[in-house]
Amino acid sequence: MSVIPCEKNEELKKKIEDFAEVLRTEAHTLGDHGLEEQEFYNSGLFRGAIERLRGQFSATMRPKREFVRNVLNYMQDQGYIKDWSSAGEANRHDYTVELNSGRTAVIELKGCLDGNNTNIFERPPHAHEFIIWSVCTNPSADPQHNVWSGIHVRLSAEIISRSQRVDGLLIWDMVCGTIGRPCPKLQENPGRITEVAENRLPPPCVYLLPATIPSPRNNPHPPAQALKNVEILAAFHSCFKGRDEELNYVDFKVAHDGADTVRTTTVKRNGHVAHTTDPPLFAERRTVMSGVVGH
């Protein structure tokens, strides 16, 4: 098993690499810049155009926000949530959702989870539930690397060090189920698609985190929450044809090792460990001690 069922499309990756090479070697033949080949590459025109495109792709949030808006509107129309609103740029979160029970859920929107932006979040005081929603629109990204990096390397560290409770993680966007990111859930049953605006969406990947902050002394190994206790994730799961055996349960085990706090992150799915790691300091200490004992 893996931390997330889907994986990057190697065939698409190869096509991207091949096209990038063609673009790199034939760019001087495009447009009406009037420069000879050597002049074109020496001028910085090609590099500048690439950097401008990169900036435009990374800076714009409009397609992501349109996707989220369409999804939340669909959930409201179908009766899975009562209402929702955009929190605006003045807040450290993105969306507030009024749940059918009257509880308030807050959503923080992130990208592919492997960057420093994942570390920047703040659970607002009025939130009964707080989740992070990963919208990774880069079809050449590696979902398995990004998800593990986000959960273990970044989120767990912030949760523990800053006592910032995160109730769950939703990994789901408009690339899911497309040729750029084939979804195993649809390969087994294509009828599980839900049409929302122009998107044909597979069930989302849902990760449930502990309800309390891990602490080496007082709370060393809190378990993941049950789905019924995180109403916003239960709404996504039910609305978009999720199956209980696909739910992911994440727990963190923490302990002191000298002056350091070390942690083990474990993701379980359908009763089995999908991915885990040992604290490196513990692993190293065991190796050293076994070597001494061996003498």
N, C-alpha and C positions, 0 to 999 in steps of 0.2 A: 504494500500500500504506500501511498505518498500523501504529503500534506494537503494536496488538492487533486481531484481526479483528472483535471485537464493538464495538458503539457503543451509546450510551444510546438508550432508546426514546422518541422525541419525542412519540408519541401518549400514552404513559403519563404523561410529564412534563406535558402539557397537562391531562390528567385530574386529576393531583395539584394543579396550580395552580387549576383550577376548583373542586375540592372544598375546598381550603384557603380560597378566597374565600367559599364557602357557609358553612363552619364559622366563619369570622371574623364574618360578618354575622348568622348565625342562632344563635350559641352561647347567647345569652340565653334561647332557647326550650327548651333542653335541661335535664334534671334538675329537682330540687325545691328550688332555692336560695331561692325566695321573693322574689327581687329584681326590681324593675322594670328595663327595658332599660338606662336611663342609669345606674342604681345598680349594675347588674351590671358594666358595663365600667369604671366608676369605682372599683369595689371592688378591682380587681386579681385577682379570682377567675379570670378567663379566662387572663390572662397567667401566673398562678401554676400553673394546671393544665397549660398548654402546656410550661412549663419543667420541671415534674415529669415529664411524659411524655418529654421530650427526655432528661432525666437517666436515666430508667429504660431507655430504648432504648440509650443510649450506654454505660451502666455494665455491663449484663448481658453476660457472656461465655458463658452457659450454652448457648444454641443453637449458637454457633460451636464450642464444645468438644464438644458432642454430635455435630455434623457431622464434626469431625476424628476423634473416637473411632470413629464408624461406618465412616469411610473406612479408617482404619488397621486396624481389625478385619477388614474385608473383604479388604484386601491380605494380611493375615496368613493368613486362611482360604484364600485363593487361592494361597498359596505365594510371593508376590512379596517379602515381608519375613519375617524370622524371628521378631521380637518387637518390642514397643514399650512405652514407659512415659511417663507424664506426669512432667515434671521437678519440678513443685511450685512454690509461690510463692517459695521461698527462692532460686531460681535465676534467672539473667538470660536463660533460654531456656525453651521450653515443652514440647518432646517430645524424647525420645531413641529412636532406632530402631536395632535390631540387624539389619543387613543379612545376606542369605544368604551373603555372602563372609566374614562375621565383622567387617566394618568397622562403625564407629559413625557414624550420621548424626544430626545435631541440627537440630531445626526450631524456628524462631522465628515465632510467629503474629502477624500484623499485620492492620490493617483495610484501608482503601481506598488507602493509600500516599501520600496527598496531605497528611498532617498531620505534625506534629513527632514523633509517636510512632514514625514510621518510622526516625528517626535513632537511636533507642535500642535498641541490640543489642550483644551481646558474644559473640564466638566462643569457646566453652569449649575448654580445652587438650586434652580427650580426644576432640574431634570430628575424625574423618577427613574428614567432609563437613559443611558448614553451609549450610542454605538458609533462605530467608524465604518464608513462605506467606501470601499476601494473601487474607483472607476479607472481602470487602466486601459486606455484606448490604443496602446502601441501593440499591434498584432505580432511584432517580432520579439516582444518581451517574454521572459521565461516565468510563467505563473508559479511554478514550484519554488524557484529561487526567491521570487518576490514575496510570496506569502510567508515562507519561513523567515526570511529577513525581517518582514514586518512584525510578525508575531513574537519571535524569540529575541532577535537582536534589538529591536526598537521598542515595540509596545510594552513588552514585559519589563524592560528596564525602566521605562517612564512610569509605569504603574507602580512598581516597587519603590523607586527612588523618590518620586513626587507624590505618592499616595493618591494617584489619579485613577479612580475606578472606571474601567471600561467594561460594559456589560456584554458586548459582543462585537463581532466583525461580520460585515456583509461584503462578499467579493462577487461583483456582478456588474456587467456593463453591456454596451451595444455591440461589442466585438464577440461576446460569448455566443457560441453556437454558429458563428460564421466560418468561412474557409480560413480566416486568420487564426481562429481559436476553436477548433472543433470540440464539441461537448460530448463526453461519453454518455451522459444522461439521455441525450437525443439519439445517439447511435443505437442505444438499446430500445428506445421507444420514441419515434419522431412525433407522436401525438401529444407529447408533453410540452409542446410549444405554446406560448401565450403571445398573441399579437397585441402590441401596444404601440399606437401611432404607426410609424414606418418600421418598427423593430419587431422581429420574431424571436422571442426570448425563451431560453431554457430556464429550468428552475435555478434559483440562485444558490451559491455556496454560503452556508451559514455556520458561523463559529461562535460558540457560547463560552464565555469566560467566567472566572469566579466572581461571586457576589461580594467578596471581601478582599482587602489588600493583604497579600502575603507578607509575613513578618517572621524572621528566624526564631524569635523567642515565643511569640504568642500565637502565631497563625502560620506555621511552616508549610502547610500543604493544603490550601483551600481547594475544594473541588469545583468543577465547572457547574454553572447553573443549569437548571432544567429549562426546557423551552417555554413552558407555561409561565415562568417567572420573568421572561423578557418578552413582553407583549408585542413590541414592534417587530421583533424577529419572527415571532409566531405568525404575525400578520403576513409578512413577506413569504414565509414558508407555506402557509395555507393558500394564499392568493395565487401563487405561481407554481403550484403542483409539486411542491417538495415532498420528499419521502423521509420518514423518520430515520431510516437506516443511512441516509446521506448526511445527517447532521454531524457536525464536528464539535467535540467537547475538549476544551483546552484547560489544562491546569498547570500551575507553577509551584514547584517545590524549592524552597529557599533555606539556606543555612549559612552560618558563619564559618569561614575558614581563615583563622587568624583575624586580620583587620578587614578582610574582604567579605562581601556577601556574594555567594554563588547561587546559581539557580539552575534547575532542570525544567525544561518546557516539554510537555507531552500533549500531543493531539491524538484523540481517539475517535474512531468512526465505526459505527455498527458493532460496538463491543471490542474492537481490536485497536491496537496501537498503530496509528497511521504514520506517525513520525515523532521522534524524541531525541534528546541529547543528554549526555552527562555533563555536569559542570566540569570544565577543563581542569580547574585547580584540584578538584577531588580526584579526577582520573590520574593526574600527575602524582599526587600524594600517594595513591595506592601503588603506583608503579615503583616509586622510590622505596616505600616501606617493604614491599615484597622482595626487592632486590637485597635489602639489608638482611631481612629474615633468611633469605636463601643462603647467606654466608654462615 
